Structures are given as C-alpha cells and as structure tokens.
Amino acid sequence: MDQMNLTDSIESNSTDCPSIDDFRNQVYSTSYSIITVLGLAGNGLALVVLIRTRRQSSPFHIYMLNLAVSDLLCVMTLPLRVLYYVNKGQWNLGDFMCRISSYALYVNLYCSIYFMAAMSVTRFVAIVFPVQNMQLVTQSRARLVCVGIWVFICLSSSPFLMSGQHFDSITNKTKCFEPPRERNLQKVVILNYWSLVVGFVLPFLVILLCYAGIVRTLLFRTQAAKRQQETCTKAIRMIVIVLLTFLVSFMPYHVQRSIHLTFLSRSDTTCLERIAMQKSVVVTLCLAAANSCFDPLLYFFSGEGFRKRFSSMRRSGSKGSTLNPTKRMKANADSKHEEVHQPKGS
C-alpha cells in the first residue's frame, strides 16, 4: 500500500541531535508486548467462537471471521519486533523474517480498514434498505468481497516485501523496520499519498456516508419500526466503536506520517523539533498496531449475536461433556432444527 517504513524510522537529520533510541526501544517493546497478549487473547477467542458457530453464518459473520484472521496474523509477528527493540535495534532473525514481519503489520492495518468499511456497508443496507437486504447482501457476495479485499491489500502492500534488513555502518548493526538513509524521499512521498487516499480516506468516507444514512434512517423511523431495538442498538454500538478506532488508531498514524514526510524535506528544523517529531512517530505507530486490540470490541458489542454465540458454545460444551451419545445426538438435532428457522440476514 505504501513502500515505506518511514514511520518506523527515528533517524535524526543531524549528528549533534541526541538520539531517542532508549525511548524508542522501551516504548516499542512494551507496547508491542501488551498488544500481542491482548490481541492473541481477544482475537483468538473470537476466532474460536466464530468457527464453532459457523452454522449460524451470515455476511456480517464472514467479515468478522476475516477480520479476526487478519488481526491474528499480525499479532503473531509482533514478538519479532519486540525482540528487535529489546536487542536495541539489532536484527538477528534473517532477511526473510524482516520482510514478512514488516509486511504483516501493514496488511493488517489496511485489511482492518477495508473490512470495517464492508461491515458498515452491510449494516447500512440492512437498516436503510431492509426489503432489498436479502437479495443485495448474501453470504456468497460477502465471501467474494473478502477475497477481493485480501488480494487487493496483499498486492498493494507488496512493496514492503521488496526491502528487508540492511547493515548500518554508523551503528554497526543490522537494521530492520527502518529505511536505508539513501532512500529516495520524493518517491516515498508519492507512495504515502497514494496509500493515504486509497487505504484510508476513501474507505473512511464510505464509512461516514453509511453512518450518516443509518443515523438518518433511525431518526425518521416509524414508531412500529422503532420497536426493533436490537438492530438499532447494534448499529449505534458499531458506529461508536468503528469511529473511535479510526480516531484513536488509524487517523493519528496517517496524519502524522504525512506531516513527518513533509518535515523530513525541510532543512530549517531545530533539534527539539526533530526529537518531538521522532517521538510522535513512535507513539502513532503503536496506536496503529493497537487496532488489533480494538476489533474484539466490535465483535462483542456490535457483532451479530456474538455474545449469544459465545454463550451457546459454552452451554453446548458443558452439556456435551455430560450427555450420553444418544442425548447428545438429540441435542444436536434440536439445534439444527432451531438454526433452520433463524434468519440469516445482516
């Protein structure tokens, strides 16, 4: 999506400016460790629930499943970053792992944005066009959308696979997640604005338009329609969680990255300005990686019956361990009978 880890770089434009390596190493290693634990726990639990209740599948369920997979793939590479910063910026795991761990973070970042956009469109159609919803939003179309998102994001982010580890002669260390000093800044700026527009601005505008339509529909609903409190509540929760994720995680990162690139092209910057800019790079990249921890909130509070799925999975697990084979077969048959009569819309 964008061919640069400039947001990972904290290099100074001047040798007389003190390094923030200690600050960077401590913040990155601590933040990534916390994100790894929370991300694995939250998304791992979500993935188990979604897989074990896949017979109750719906388009929204399919998007949640793909989002959880994306988050898990990302957080499983974060321990490699922790090792790098614990070793004070020395990469010892080889060129291939450097490329993959850098690539995974950005694939997750933009897949999360696009899956959230797809989920927002699905909820928008369900609320604004309830009659046409069953024809417009189907599981097969949701699967096609997910495949399209994966292919588009993976191909667009492929430039991250082109640059791996490199040796820094100044520090005498093998580096990863940081661009070589000789990188063409103008090319990086162009790639940044491409990813800013395609990877962030466009899907965010789609989300905002969907939420404006949802809010307008909820405000002008008839009294009879207002009785559908569950649908309204899920929509409102989704709006709040997704917007908070964008405001806390995605927006600061993209805004700061663009400002940082403009800042690097200037020659009149002071040492204090450079240090402040470098520290803001560290903070906003940690916030961007933390989106893996926010997504489980989306499943739990606004996902289609996610809490019911979790409760039913626990009940079936406890009952399954105590029922004899005959009663267990009967319970499974009753469950299938109930699922046939449950609506599978979004």
C-alpha positions in Angstrom: 0.0 0.0 0.0 2.9 2.3 0.7 6.5 1.5 0.2 7.9 2.8 3.4 8.6 2.1 7.0 9.4 5.8 7.5 7.0 5.7 10.4 9.3 3.1 12.0 12.4 5.3 11.5 13.6 7.6 14.2 16.8 8.7 12.5 18.0 12.2 13.0 18.8 14.7 10.3 21.7 15.9 12.3 24.5 14.2 14.2 24.5 16.8 17.0 20.9 15.9 18.0 20.6 13.4 20.8 19.2 10.0 19.9 15.9 8.8 21.2 16.9 5.2 20.8 16.2 4.4 24.5 12.8 6.0 24.3 12.0 4.1 21.1 13.2 0.7 22.3 11.3 0.9 25.6 8.0 2.2 24.1 8.0 -0.2 21.2 9.0 -3.3 23.2 6.4 -2.6 25.9 3.6 -1.6 23.6 4.1 -4.5 21.2 4.2 -6.9 24.1 0.9 -5.7 25.5 -0.7 -5.6 22.1 0.5 -9.2 21.4 -1.1 -10.5 24.6 -4.4 -8.7 24.3 -4.6 -9.3 20.5 -4.0 -13.0 20.8 -6.5 -13.4 23.6 -9.2 -11.3 22.1 -9.0 -12.4 18.5 -8.2 -16.0 19.4 -11.3 -16.2 21.4 -13.3 -14.5 18.7 -12.0 -16.8 16.1 -12.9 -19.9 18.1 -16.4 -18.7 18.7 -16.9 -17.7 15.1 -15.6 -21.1 13.7 -17.5 -23.2 16.2 -20.8 -21.4 15.4 -20.2 -21.2 11.7 -23.5 -22.9 11.0 -25.2 -19.7 12.1 -23.2 -17.8 9.4 -24.2 -14.5 7.9 -22.5 -11.9 5.7 -21.6 -9.9 8.9 -20.2 -13.1 10.4 -18.0 -13.7 7.4 -16.5 -10.2 7.7 -15.8 -10.7 11.4 -14.1 -14.0 10.7 -11.8 -12.5 8.1 -11.0 -9.5 10.4 -10.1 -11.8 13.3 -7.8 -13.9 11.0 -6.1 -10.7 9.8 -5.5 -9.5 13.3 -4.1 -12.8 14.5 -1.7 -12.9 11.5 -0.4 -9.5 12.5 0.0 -10.0 16.3 1.8 -13.3 15.8 4.6 -11.3 14.1 4.8 -8.6 16.8 7.1 -10.7 19.1 9.7 -10.4 16.4 9.6 -6.6 16.7 9.8 -6.9 20.5 13.0 -8.9 20.1 14.4 -6.3 17.8 13.8 -3.4 20.2 14.9 -5.4 23.2 18.1 -6.0 21.4 18.4 -2.2 21.0 17.9 -2.2 17.2 19.9 -5.2 16.3 18.1 -7.7 13.9 19.2 -11.3 14.2 16.4 -13.3 12.5 17.3 -13.0 8.8 16.2 -11.1 5.8 13.0 -13.1 5.1 11.5 -12.7 8.6 12.3 -9.0 8.4 10.3 -8.6 5.2 7.4 -10.8 6.5 7.0 -9.1 9.9 7.0 -5.6 8.3 4.6 -6.7 5.6 2.1 -8.3 8.1 1.7 -5.1 10.1 0.6 -3.0 7.1 -1.6 -5.8 5.6 -3.5 -5.9 8.8 -3.8 -2.2 9.1 -5.4 -1.8 5.7 -7.4 -5.0 5.8 -8.9 -3.8 9.1 -9.9 -0.6 7.4 -11.5 -2.3 4.4 -13.3 -5.0 6.5 -14.7 -2.3 8.7 -15.9 -0.5 5.6 -17.5 -3.7 4.3 -19.2 -4.3 7.7 -20.5 -0.7 7.7 -22.0 -1.1 4.2 -23.6 -4.4 5.2 -25.3 -2.7 8.3 -26.3 0.3 6.2 -28.1 -1.9 3.6 -29.8 -3.9 6.4 -31.2 -0.8 8.1 -31.8 1.6 5.2 -33.0 -1.0 2.6 -34.4 -3.8 4.7 -36.7 -5.1 1.9 -33.8 -5.4 -0.6 -31.3 -6.6 2.0 -31.8 -10.3 1.5 -31.2 -10.0 -2.3 -28.4 -7.4 -2.1 -26.4 -8.9 0.8 -25.7 -12.6 0.6 -23.0 -14.9 2.1 -21.6 -15.7 -1.4 -21.2 -12.0 -2.2 -19.6 -11.4 1.2 -17.0 -14.1 0.5 -16.2 -12.6 -2.8 -15.8 -9.2 -1.2 -13.4 -10.7 1.4 -11.3 -12.4 -1.3 -11.2 -9.1 -3.2 -10.0 -7.2 -0.1 -7.3 -9.8 0.7 -6.0 -9.8 -2.9 -6.1 -6.0 -3.3 -4.4 -5.3 0.1 -1.8 -8.0 -0.2 -0.8 -6.9 -3.7 -0.9 -3.2 -2.9 1.3 -3.8 0.2 3.8 -6.0 -1.7 6.4 -3.2 -1.8 7.1 -3.9 1.8 8.4 -7.3 0.7 11.0 -5.6 -1.5 13.0 -4.1 1.3 14.4 -6.2 4.1 17.3 -6.0 6.5 20.2 -3.7 5.9 23.5 -3.1 7.6 24.0 0.4 9.2 27.7 1.2 9.1 27.2 4.1 11.6 25.8 2.0 14.4 27.5 -1.2 13.2 24.1 -3.0 13.5 21.8 -5.0 11.2 18.6 -3.0 10.9 15.0 -3.8 10.1 11.8 -1.7 10.1 13.9 1.3 9.3 14.6 2.7 5.8 18.1 3.0 4.4 19.4 6.5 4.6 19.8 6.8 0.8 16.1 6.1 0.1 14.5 8.5 -2.5 12.3 10.7 -0.4 10.3 12.0 -3.3 9.2 8.5 -4.3 8.3 7.7 -0.7 6.1 10.9 -0.5 4.2 9.9 -3.7 3.6 6.4 -2.3 2.5 7.8 1.0 -0.2 10.0 -0.6 -1.4 7.0 -2.7 -1.8 4.9 0.4 -3.4 7.8 2.3 -6.1 8.3 -0.3 -6.8 4.7 -1.3 -6.1 3.0 2.0 -7.6 5.5 4.4 -9.5 8.4 3.1 -11.8 6.6 0.6 -12.9 3.8 2.9 -13.3 6.3 5.8 -15.6 8.4 3.6 -17.6 5.3 2.7 -18.0 4.6 6.4 -19.0 8.1 7.2 -21.7 8.1 4.4 -23.0 4.8 5.6 -23.3 6.0 9.2 -25.0 9.2 8.1 -27.6 7.1 6.3 -28.0 4.8 9.3 -28.5 7.7 11.7 -30.9 9.5 9.4 -33.0 6.3 9.0 -33.1 5.6 12.7 -34.2 9.2 13.4 -37.0 9.2 10.9 -38.3 5.6 11.5 -41.9 5.0 12.2 -43.0 4.1 15.7 -43.5 0.4 14.7 -40.0 0.2 13.2 -38.5 1.7 16.3 -39.5 -1.4 18.2 -36.6 -3.2 16.6 -34.4 -2.0 19.4 -31.8 -4.8 19.0 -31.0 -3.7 15.4 -30.8 -0.1 16.4 -28.6 -0.8 19.4 -26.1 -2.9 17.4 -25.9 -0.2 14.7 -25.2 2.5 17.3 -22.6 0.4 19.0 -20.9 -0.3 15.7 -20.8 3.4 14.8 -19.2 4.3 18.1 -16.6 1.6 18.1 -15.5 2.0 14.5 -15.3 5.8 14.7 -13.3 5.5 17.9 -11.0 3.0 16.3 -10.4 5.4 13.4 -9.9 8.5 15.6 -7.6 6.7 18.1 -5.7 4.3 15.9 -5.9 5.0 12.1 -6.2 8.7 11.8 -3.3 9.8 14.1 -1.0 7.4 12.2 -1.9 8.6 8.7 -1.9 12.3 9.6 1.4 12.1 11.5 3.1 10.1 8.7 2.2 12.7 6.1 3.4 15.5 8.4 6.6 13.6 9.1 7.4 13.2 5.4 6.9 17.0 4.8 9.1 17.6 7.9 11.9 15.5 6.5 12.1 17.6 3.4 12.8 20.7 5.4 16.3 21.9 6.2 15.5 24.6 8.8 14.3 22.3 11.6 15.7 22.5 15.1 16.9 19.7 17.3 13.9 20.0 19.6 11.5 19.8 16.6 13.2 16.7 15.3 13.1 14.9 18.7 9.4 15.8 19.1 8.6 14.5 15.6 10.6 11.3 16.1 8.7 10.6 19.4 5.4 11.2 17.7 6.3 8.6 15.1 6.8 6.0 17.8 3.5 6.8 19.6 1.3 6.9 16.5 2.8 3.6 15.1 2.0 1.9 18.4 -1.6 3.3 18.2 -1.9 1.9 14.7 -0.7 -1.5 15.7 -3.2 -1.4 18.6 -6.1 -1.7 16.2 -5.8 -5.5 16.7 -6.9 -5.0 20.3 -9.9 -2.8 19.4 -11.5 -5.2 16.9 -12.7 -7.8 19.5 -14.8 -5.0 21.0 -16.5 -4.7 17.6 -17.3 -8.4 17.6 -18.6 -8.5 21.2 -20.7 -5.3 21.3 -22.0 -5.0 17.7 -21.4 -8.4 16.1 -24.4 -10.3 15.0 -25.4 -12.3 18.0 -21.7 -12.8 19.0 -22.5 -12.9 22.7 -25.3 -15.4 22.1 -22.9 -17.5 20.0 -20.4 -17.4 22.8 -23.0 -18.4 25.5 -24.5 -21.1 23.3 -21.0 -22.5 22.6 -20.2 -22.7 26.4 -23.6 -24.3 27.1 -23.1 -26.9 24.3 -19.6 -27.6 25.5 -20.7 -28.2 29.1 -23.8 -30.2 28.1 -21.8 -32.2 25.5 -19.4 -33.4 28.2 -22.2 -34.7 30.4 -24.7 -36.1 27.9 -24.6 -39.7 26.8 -24.2 -40.3 23.0 -28.0 -40.7 22.4 -28.9 -37.5 24.2 -26.1 -35.6 22.5 -27.4 -36.6 19.1 -30.8 -35.4 20.1 -29.5 -32.1 21.3 -27.6 -31.6 18.0 -30.7 -32.4 16.0 -32.7 -29.9 18.0 -30.0 -27.2 17.5 -30.1 -27.8 13.7 -33.9 -27.5 13.7 -33.7 -24.1 15.5 -31.0 -22.8 13.1 -33.2 -23.6 10.1 -35.8 -21.1 11.4 -33.3 -18.4 12.3 -33.0 -15.5 9.8 -29.5 -15.2 8.3 -29.7 -11.6 7.2 -27.3 -9.0 8.5 
